[in-house]
Amino acid sequence: MQFKPPKNTERFFWTGHALGKMQYYGLTAQRVLRVINHPLRIEEGVAEKTTAVMQPASINKKKQTWSSEIWVMYQLDKGQHKIISAWRYPGKSPEKNSIPQEIIDEVKDFI
């Protein structure tokens, strides 16, 4: 069975790779969109001109800890989010190259 992109998401373009990874990791399109719209952490993606965003799969609110993370890598292209990949990371990933807050604000204005 082929995993299909959600309907009524004109602002988003789903690559075949992203759809395959979503199926493999058991991620829904709504969950991926929630990670994009409300990330806990934003970093530069490994591919050129991409952004990677993260949100914990579930969080212990008292201790502010989690056991796994959901990551989404996307690229802004002509006012549209091109979702390149989505995956689960077991545990807590180390912070690498965070994007400066002014760039984050600029991207949020674009969305």
Summary of the structure (lengths in Angstrom):
residues: 111
radius of gyration: 13.9
end to end distance: 32.4
largest distance: 42.7
contacts: 281
relative contact order: 0.20
helix: 26%
strand: 35%
